[in-house]
């Protein structure tokens, strides 16, 4: 019985984390960020383009 309760608690925590991530993504898109997580997301007039190595740069005109 105790392991069932532990499983339920873990599932609730995972669902809360996933829900928080989805809410963050929704709000960021609503603010107009085109590349979420990019430091230039609000400043870039074009598309943010990362080369896949964790870097992100603005390839459009600056706002």
PDB file of N, CA, C and O in Angstrom:
ATOM      1  N   UNK A   1       0.826  -1.197   0.000  1.00  0.00           N
ATOM      2  CA  UNK A   1       0.000   0.000   0.000  1.00  0.00           C
ATOM      3  C   UNK A   1       0.866   1.256   0.000  1.00  0.00           C
ATOM      4  O   UNK A   1       0.506   2.262  -0.611  1.00  0.00           O
ATOM      5  N   UNK A   2       2.009   1.197   0.686  1.00  0.00           N
ATOM      6  CA  UNK A   2       2.894   2.353   0.760  1.00  0.00           C
ATOM      7  C   UNK A   2       3.547   2.669  -0.575  1.00  0.00           C
ATOM      8  O   UNK A   2       3.782   3.833  -0.897  1.00  0.00           O
ATOM      9  N   UNK A   3       3.840   1.633  -1.349  1.00  0.00           N
ATOM     10  CA  UNK A   3       4.484   1.873  -2.639  1.00  0.00           C
ATOM     11  C   UNK A   3       3.510   2.487  -3.639  1.00  0.00           C
ATOM     12  O   UNK A   3       3.919   3.233  -4.529  1.00  0.00           O
ATOM     13  N   UNK A   4       2.217   2.175  -3.494  1.00  0.00           N
ATOM     14  CA  UNK A   4       1.218   2.778  -4.370  1.00  0.00           C
ATOM     15  C   UNK A   4       1.129   4.272  -4.091  1.00  0.00           C
ATOM     16  O   UNK A   4       1.032   5.075  -5.019  1.00  0.00           O
ATOM     17  N   UNK A   5       1.162   4.646  -2.817  1.00  0.00           N
ATOM     18  CA  UNK A   5       1.101   6.054  -2.441  1.00  0.00           C
ATOM     19  C   UNK A   5       2.357   6.795  -2.925  1.00  0.00           C
ATOM     20  O   UNK A   5       2.269   7.935  -3.381  1.00  0.00           O
ATOM     21  N   UNK A   6       3.510   6.150  -2.826  1.00  0.00           N
ATOM     22  CA  UNK A   6       4.755   6.763  -3.299  1.00  0.00           C
ATOM     23  C   UNK A   6       4.697   6.974  -4.803  1.00  0.00           C
ATOM     24  O   UNK A   6       5.146   8.007  -5.298  1.00  0.00           O
ATOM     25  N   UNK A   7       4.156   6.020  -5.529  1.00  0.00           N
ATOM     26  CA  UNK A   7       4.025   6.154  -6.981  1.00  0.00           C
ATOM     27  C   UNK A   7       3.097   7.309  -7.339  1.00  0.00           C
ATOM     28  O   UNK A   7       3.366   8.058  -8.278  1.00  0.00           O
ATOM     29  N   UNK A   8       2.019   7.453  -6.600  1.00  0.00           N
ATOM     30  CA  UNK A   8       1.081   8.551  -6.863  1.00  0.00           C
ATOM     31  C   UNK A   8       1.744   9.897  -6.615  1.00  0.00           C
ATOM     32  O   UNK A   8       1.563  10.836  -7.391  1.00  0.00           O
ATOM     33  N   UNK A   9       2.514   9.990  -5.529  1.00  0.00           N
ATOM     34  CA  UNK A   9       3.213  11.245  -5.222  1.00  0.00           C
ATOM     35  C   UNK A   9       4.221  11.576  -6.323  1.00  0.00           C
ATOM     36  O   UNK A   9       4.320  12.729  -6.742  1.00  0.00           O
ATOM     37  N   UNK A  10       4.954  10.592  -6.786  1.00  0.00           N
ATOM     38  CA  UNK A  10       5.937  10.822  -7.851  1.00  0.00           C
ATOM     39  C   UNK A  10       5.248  11.255  -9.141  1.00  0.00           C
ATOM     40  O   UNK A  10       5.727  12.160  -9.824  1.00  0.00           O
ATOM     41  N   UNK A  11       4.141  10.624  -9.477  1.00  0.00           N
ATOM     42  CA  UNK A  11       3.400  10.999 -10.685  1.00  0.00           C
ATOM     43  C   UNK A  11       2.887  12.431 -10.591  1.00  0.00           C
ATOM     44  O   UNK A  11       2.948  13.181 -11.565  1.00  0.00           O
ATOM     45  N   UNK A  12       2.380  12.812  -9.415  1.00  0.00           N
ATOM     46  CA  UNK A  12       1.882  14.176  -9.229  1.00  0.00           C
ATOM     47  C   UNK A  12       3.016  15.183  -9.378  1.00  0.00           C
ATOM     48  O   UNK A  12       2.830  16.235  -9.990  1.00  0.00           O
ATOM     49  N   UNK A  13       4.183  14.877  -8.830  1.00  0.00           N
ATOM     50  CA  UNK A  13       5.328  15.789  -8.940  1.00  0.00           C
ATOM     51  C   UNK A  13       5.768  15.927 -10.398  1.00  0.00           C
ATOM     52  O   UNK A  13       6.032  17.036 -10.865  1.00  0.00           O
ATOM     53  N   UNK A  14       5.848  14.814 -11.114  1.00  0.00           N
ATOM     54  CA  UNK A  14       6.253  14.857 -12.525  1.00  0.00           C
ATOM     55  C   UNK A  14       5.240  15.659 -13.345  1.00  0.00           C
ATOM     56  O   UNK A  14       5.627  16.467 -14.189  1.00  0.00           O
ATOM     57  N   UNK A  15       3.954  15.440 -13.102  1.00  0.00           N
ATOM     58  CA  UNK A  15       2.929  16.201 -13.822  1.00  0.00           C
ATOM     59  C   UNK A  15       3.004  17.690 -13.507  1.00  0.00           C
ATOM     60  O   UNK A  15       2.776  18.517 -14.390  1.00  0.00           O
ATOM     61  N   UNK A  16       3.318  18.045 -12.270  1.00  0.00           N
ATOM     62  CA  UNK A  16       3.460  19.455 -11.905  1.00  0.00           C
ATOM     63  C   UNK A  16       4.638  20.097 -12.632  1.00  0.00           C
ATOM     64  O   UNK A  16       4.540  21.233 -13.095  1.00  0.00           O
ATOM     65  N   UNK A  17       5.746  19.374 -12.731  1.00  0.00           N
ATOM     66  CA  UNK A  17       6.922  19.906 -13.431  1.00  0.00           C
ATOM     67  C   UNK A  17       6.620  20.074 -14.917  1.00  0.00           C
ATOM     68  O   UNK A  17       6.939  21.111 -15.497  1.00  0.00           O
ATOM     69  N   UNK A  18       6.015  19.080 -15.530  1.00  0.00           N
ATOM     70  CA  UNK A  18       5.671  19.168 -16.950  1.00  0.00           C
ATOM     71  C   UNK A  18       4.684  20.314 -17.185  1.00  0.00           C
ATOM     72  O   UNK A  18       4.808  21.048 -18.166  1.00  0.00           O
ATOM     73  N   UNK A  19       3.718  20.468 -16.300  1.00  0.00           N
ATOM     74  CA  UNK A  19       2.763  21.561 -16.412  1.00  0.00           C
ATOM     75  C   UNK A  19       3.432  22.922 -16.303  1.00  0.00           C
ATOM     76  O   UNK A  19       3.079  23.850 -17.030  1.00  0.00           O
ATOM     77  N   UNK A  20       4.401  23.046 -15.394  1.00  0.00           N
ATOM     78  CA  UNK A  20       5.123  24.308 -15.235  1.00  0.00           C
ATOM     79  C   UNK A  20       5.949  24.627 -16.486  1.00  0.00           C
ATOM     80  O   UNK A  20       6.029  25.786 -16.894  1.00  0.00           O
ATOM     81  N   UNK A  21       6.552  23.623 -17.087  1.00  0.00           N
ATOM     82  CA  UNK A  21       7.325  23.826 -18.314  1.00  0.00           C
ATOM     83  C   UNK A  21       6.415  24.283 -19.449  1.00  0.00           C
ATOM     84  O   UNK A  21       6.747  25.214 -20.183  1.00  0.00           O
ATOM     85  N   UNK A  22       5.275  23.627 -19.589  1.00  0.00           N
ATOM     86  CA  UNK A  22       4.343  24.006 -20.653  1.00  0.00           C
ATOM     87  C   UNK A  22       3.806  25.422 -20.445  1.00  0.00           C
ATOM     88  O   UNK A  22       3.636  26.167 -21.410  1.00  0.00           O
ATOM     89  N   UNK A  23       3.540  25.794 -19.203  1.00  0.00           N
ATOM     90  CA  UNK A  23       3.075  27.149 -18.904  1.00  0.00           C
ATOM     91  C   UNK A  23       4.150  28.183 -19.244  1.00  0.00           C
ATOM     92  O   UNK A  23       3.845  29.243 -19.790  1.00  0.00           O
ATOM     93  N   UNK A  24       5.409  27.872 -18.919  1.00  0.00           N
ATOM     94  CA  UNK A  24       6.506  28.772 -19.261  1.00  0.00           C
ATOM     95  C   UNK A  24       6.626  28.948 -20.773  1.00  0.00           C
ATOM     96  O   UNK A  24       6.795  30.068 -21.254  1.00  0.00           O
ATOM     97  N   UNK A  25       6.540  27.861 -21.516  1.00  0.00           N
ATOM     98  CA  UNK A  25       6.631  27.939 -22.977  1.00  0.00           C
ATOM     99  C   UNK A  25       5.467  28.739 -23.560  1.00  0.00           C
ATOM    100  O   UNK A  25       5.663  29.542 -24.473  1.00  0.00           O
ATOM    101  N   UNK A  26       4.270  28.527 -23.045  1.00  0.00           N
ATOM    102  CA  UNK A  26       3.093  29.259 -23.524  1.00  0.00           C
ATOM    103  C   UNK A  26       3.249  30.755 -23.275  1.00  0.00           C
ATOM    104  O   UNK A  26       2.976  31.566 -24.159  1.00  0.00           O
ATOM    105  N   UNK A  27       3.685  31.118 -22.078  1.00  0.00           N
ATOM    106  CA  UNK A  27       3.847  32.546 -21.760  1.00  0.00           C
ATOM    107  C   UNK A  27       4.962  33.183 -22.572  1.00  0.00           C
ATOM    108  O   UNK A  27       4.847  34.339 -22.978  1.00  0.00           O
ATOM    109  N   UNK A  28       6.037  32.449 -22.813  1.00  0.00           N
ATOM    110  CA  UNK A  28       7.145  32.987 -23.599  1.00  0.00           C
ATOM    111  C   UNK A  28       6.704  33.228 -25.043  1.00  0.00           C
ATOM    112  O   UNK A  28       7.050  34.253 -25.632  1.00  0.00           O
ATOM    113  N   UNK A  29       5.953  32.307 -25.610  1.00  0.00           N
ATOM    114  CA  UNK A  29       5.448  32.498 -26.973  1.00  0.00           C
ATOM    115  C   UNK A  29       4.475  33.664 -27.030  1.00  0.00           C
ATOM    116  O   UNK A  29       4.448  34.406 -28.013  1.00  0.00           O
ATOM    117  N   UNK A  30       3.678  33.829 -25.983  1.00  0.00           N
ATOM    118  CA  UNK A  30       2.711  34.923 -25.939  1.00  0.00           C
ATOM    119  C   UNK A  30       3.431  36.280 -25.859  1.00  0.00           C
ATOM    120  O   UNK A  30       2.929  37.280 -26.371  1.00  0.00           O
ATOM    121  N   UNK A  31       4.606  36.307 -25.216  1.00  0.00           N
ATOM    122  CA  UNK A  31       5.405  37.537 -25.137  1.00  0.00           C
ATOM    123  C   UNK A  31       6.086  37.849 -26.463  1.00  0.00           C
ATOM    124  O   UNK A  31       6.633  38.938 -26.634  1.00  0.00           O
ATOM    125  N   UNK A  32       6.061  36.918 -27.392  1.00  0.00           N
ATOM    126  CA  UNK A  32       6.642  37.159 -28.706  1.00  0.00           C
ATOM    127  C   UNK A  32       8.040  36.615 -28.881  1.00  0.00           C
ATOM    128  O   UNK A  32       8.693  36.922 -29.878  1.00  0.00           O
ATOM    129  N   UNK A  33       8.519  35.822 -27.953  1.00  0.00           N
ATOM    130  CA  UNK A  33       9.844  35.233 -28.107  1.00  0.00           C
ATOM    131  C   UNK A  33       9.772  34.154 -29.185  1.00  0.00           C
ATOM    132  O   UNK A  33       8.924  33.263 -29.135  1.00  0.00           O
ATOM    133  N   UNK A  34      10.668  34.250 -30.150  1.00  0.00           N
ATOM    134  CA  UNK A  34      10.651  33.281 -31.241  1.00  0.00           C
ATOM    135  C   UNK A  34      11.529  32.078 -30.942  1.00  0.00           C
ATOM    136  O   UNK A  34      11.262  30.974 -31.416  1.00  0.00           O
ATOM    137  N   UNK A  35      12.555  32.287 -30.169  1.00  0.00           N
ATOM    138  CA  UNK A  35      13.506  31.222 -29.851  1.00  0.00           C
ATOM    139  C   UNK A  35      13.636  31.167 -28.331  1.00  0.00           C
ATOM    140  O   UNK A  35      14.429  31.902 -27.743  1.00  0.00           O
ATOM    141  N   UNK A  36      12.874  30.313 -27.713  1.00  0.00           N
ATOM    142  CA  UNK A  36      12.814  30.272 -26.254  1.00  0.00           C
ATOM    143  C   UNK A  36      14.137  29.764 -25.699  1.00  0.00           C
ATOM    144  O   UNK A  36      14.657  28.739 -26.139  1.00  0.00           O
ATOM    145  N   UNK A  37      14.663  30.484 -24.743  1.00  0.00           N
ATOM    146  CA  UNK A  37      15.932  30.120 -24.134  1.00  0.00           C
ATOM    147  C   UNK A  37      17.100  30.868 -24.750  1.00  0.00           C
ATOM    148  O   UNK A  37      18.202  30.854 -24.201  1.00  0.00           O
ATOM    149  N   UNK A  38      16.878  31.514 -25.868  1.00  0.00           N
ATOM    150  CA  UNK A  38      17.933  32.290 -26.523  1.00  0.00           C
ATOM    151  C   UNK A  38      18.031  33.659 -25.853  1.00  0.00           C
ATOM    152  O   UNK A  38      17.007  34.311 -25.650  1.00  0.00           O
ATOM    153  N   UNK A  39      19.230  34.106 -25.509  1.00  0.00           N
ATOM    154  CA  UNK A  39      19.348  35.412 -24.866  1.00  0.00           C
ATOM    155  C   UNK A  39      18.959  36.573 -25.789  1.00  0.00           C
ATOM    156  O   UNK A  39      18.703  37.675 -25.303  1.00  0.00           O
ATOM    157  N   UNK A  40      18.909  36.353 -27.092  1.00  0.00           N
ATOM    158  CA  UNK A  40      18.553  37.398 -28.045  1.00  0.00           C
ATOM    159  C   UNK A  40      17.094  37.302 -28.488  1.00  0.00           C
ATOM    160  O   UNK A  40      16.697  37.979 -29.437  1.00  0.00           O
ATOM    161  N   UNK A  41      16.295  36.481 -27.828  1.00  0.00           N
ATOM    162  CA  UNK A  41      14.937  36.186 -28.290  1.00  0.00           C
ATOM    163  C   UNK A  41      14.069  37.428 -28.412  1.00  0.00           C
ATOM    164  O   UNK A  41      13.295  37.541 -29.363  1.00  0.00           O
ATOM    165  N   UNK A  42      14.176  38.365 -27.472  1.00  0.00           N
ATOM    166  CA  UNK A  42      13.338  39.561 -27.522  1.00  0.00           C
ATOM    167  C   UNK A  42      13.922  40.636 -28.428  1.00  0.00           C
ATOM    168  O   UNK A  42      13.184  41.487 -28.925  1.00  0.00           O
ATOM    169  N   UNK A  43      15.225  40.615 -28.652  1.00  0.00           N
ATOM    170  CA  UNK A  43      15.890  41.670 -29.402  1.00  0.00           C
ATOM    171  C   UNK A  43      15.940  41.386 -30.901  1.00  0.00           C
ATOM    172  O   UNK A  43      16.106  42.309 -31.698  1.00  0.00           O
ATOM    173  N   UNK A  44      15.803  40.154 -31.282  1.00  0.00           N
ATOM    174  CA  UNK A  44      16.027  39.757 -32.662  1.00  0.00           C
ATOM    175  C   UNK A  44      14.771  39.969 -33.503  1.00  0.00           C
ATOM    176  O   UNK A  44      13.683  39.547 -33.113  1.00  0.00           O
ATOM    177  N   UNK A  45      14.918  40.611 -34.636  1.00  0.00           N
ATOM    178  CA  UNK A  45      13.785  40.828 -35.524  1.00  0.00           C
ATOM    179  C   UNK A  45      13.553  39.657 -36.461  1.00  0.00           C
ATOM    180  O   UNK A  45      12.465  39.501 -37.016  1.00  0.00           O
ATOM    181  N   UNK A  46      14.567  38.844 -36.631  1.00  0.00           N
ATOM    182  CA  UNK A  46      14.446  37.679 -37.517  1.00  0.00           C
ATOM    183  C   UNK A  46      14.367  36.417 -36.688  1.00  0.00           C
ATOM    184  O   UNK A  46      13.738  36.381 -35.631  1.00  0.00           O
ATOM    185  N   UNK A  47      15.016  35.386 -37.187  1.00  0.00           N
ATOM    186  CA  UNK A  47      15.020  34.114 -36.475  1.00  0.00           C
ATOM    187  C   UNK A  47      16.315  33.969 -35.705  1.00  0.00           C
ATOM    188  O   UNK A  47      17.384  34.340 -36.191  1.00  0.00           O
ATOM    189  N   UNK A  48      16.217  33.432 -34.509  1.00  0.00           N
ATOM    190  CA  UNK A  48      17.417  33.108 -33.751  1.00  0.00           C
ATOM    191  C   UNK A  48      17.926  31.785 -34.283  1.00  0.00           C
ATOM    192  O   UNK A  48      17.163  30.835 -34.455  1.00  0.00           O
ATOM    193  N   UNK A  49      19.209  31.731 -34.540  1.00  0.00           N
ATOM    194  CA  UNK A  49      19.747  30.497 -35.104  1.00  0.00           C
ATOM    195  C   UNK A  49      20.923  30.040 -34.267  1.00  0.00           C
ATOM    196  O   UNK A  49      21.945  30.722 -34.189  1.00  0.00           O
ATOM    197  N   UNK A  50      20.777  28.900 -33.652  1.00  0.00           N
ATOM    198  CA  UNK A  50      21.873  28.292 -32.922  1.00  0.00           C
ATOM    199  C   UNK A  50      22.512  27.236 -33.792  1.00  0.00           C
ATOM    200  O   UNK A  50      21.853  26.642 -34.646  1.00  0.00           O
ATOM    201  N   UNK A  51      23.772  27.004 -33.583  1.00  0.00           N
ATOM    202  CA  UNK A  51      24.459  26.021 -34.414  1.00  0.00           C
ATOM    203  C   UNK A  51      24.406  24.632 -33.804  1.00  0.00           C
ATOM    204  O   UNK A  51      25.112  23.731 -34.256  1.00  0.00           O
ATOM    205  N   UNK A  52      23.577  24.446 -32.784  1.00  0.00           N
ATOM    206  CA  UNK A  52      23.442  23.131 -32.185  1.00  0.00           C
ATOM    207  C   UNK A  52      24.416  22.870 -31.060  1.00  0.00           C
ATOM    208  O   UNK A  52      24.347  21.828 -30.408  1.00  0.00           O
ATOM    209  N   UNK A  53      25.321  23.798 -30.823  1.00  0.00           N
ATOM    210  CA  UNK A  53      26.308  23.591 -29.763  1.00  0.00           C
ATOM    211  C   UNK A  53      25.991  24.425 -28.526  1.00  0.00           C
ATOM    212  O   UNK A  53      26.885  24.686 -27.720  1.00  0.00           O
ATOM    213  N   UNK A  54      24.759  24.842 -28.360  1.00  0.00           N
ATOM    214  CA  UNK A  54      24.364  25.608 -27.193  1.00  0.00           C
ATOM    215  C   UNK A  54      24.434  27.107 -27.393  1.00  0.00           C
ATOM    216  O   UNK A  54      24.024  27.865 -26.514  1.00  0.00           O
ATOM    217  N   UNK A  55      24.947  27.552 -28.533  1.00  0.00           N
ATOM    218  CA  UNK A  55      25.030  28.984 -28.787  1.00  0.00           C
ATOM    219  C   UNK A  55      23.826  29.428 -29.613  1.00  0.00           C
ATOM    220  O   UNK A  55      23.239  28.634 -30.347  1.00  0.00           O
ATOM    221  N   UNK A  56      23.470  30.682 -29.489  1.00  0.00           N
ATOM    222  CA  UNK A  56      22.351  31.223 -30.203  1.00  0.00           C
ATOM    223  C   UNK A  56      22.716  32.626 -30.664  1.00  0.00           C
ATOM    224  O   UNK A  56      23.244  33.414 -29.880  1.00  0.00           O
ATOM    225  N   UNK A  57      22.447  32.942 -31.904  1.00  0.00           N
ATOM    226  CA  UNK A  57      22.753  34.263 -32.407  1.00  0.00           C
ATOM    227  C   UNK A  57      21.596  34.758 -33.248  1.00  0.00           C
ATOM    228  O   UNK A  57      20.774  33.976 -33.726  1.00  0.00           O
ATOM    229  N   UNK A  58      21.547  36.049 -33.419  1.00  0.00           N
ATOM    230  CA  UNK A  58      20.456  36.666 -34.177  1.00  0.00           C
ATOM    231  C   UNK A  58      20.856  36.777 -35.638  1.00  0.00           C
ATOM    232  O   UNK A  58      21.899  37.346 -35.960  1.00  0.00           O
ATOM    233  N   UNK A  59      20.024  36.231 -36.528  1.00  0.00           N
ATOM    234  CA  UNK A  59      20.342  36.294 -37.946  1.00  0.00           C
ATOM    235  C   UNK A  59      19.506  37.335 -38.675  1.00  0.00           C
ATOM    236  O   UNK A  59      19.665  37.521 -39.881  1.00  0.00           O
ATOM    237  N   UNK A  60      18.617  38.017 -37.955  1.00  0.00           N
ATOM    238  CA  UNK A  60      17.789  39.049 -38.560  1.00  0.00           C
ATOM    239  C   UNK A  60      18.185  40.418 -38.073  1.00  0.00           C
ATOM    240  O   UNK A  60      19.232  40.576 -37.445  1.00  0.00           O
ATOM    241  N   UNK A  61      17.366  41.409 -38.350  1.00  0.00           N
ATOM    242  CA  UNK A  61      17.674  42.753 -37.897  1.00  0.00           C
ATOM    243  C   UNK A  61      17.321  42.911 -36.434  1.00  0.00           C
ATOM    244  O   UNK A  61      16.349  42.326 -35.956  1.00  0.00           O
ATOM    245  N   UNK A  62      18.104  43.696 -35.725  1.00  0.00           N
ATOM    246  CA  UNK A  62      17.863  43.951 -34.321  1.00  0.00           C
ATOM    247  C   UNK A  62      16.683  44.902 -34.173  1.00  0.00           C
ATOM    248  O   UNK A  62      16.533  45.836 -34.960  1.00  0.00           O
ATOM    249  N   UNK A  63      15.847  44.667 -33.167  1.00  0.00           N
ATOM    250  CA  UNK A  63      14.714  45.554 -32.897  1.00  0.00           C
ATOM    251  C   UNK A  63      15.142  46.731 -32.063  1.00  0.00           C
ATOM    252  O   UNK A  63      14.320  47.587 -31.736  1.00  0.00           O
TER     253      UNK A  63
END
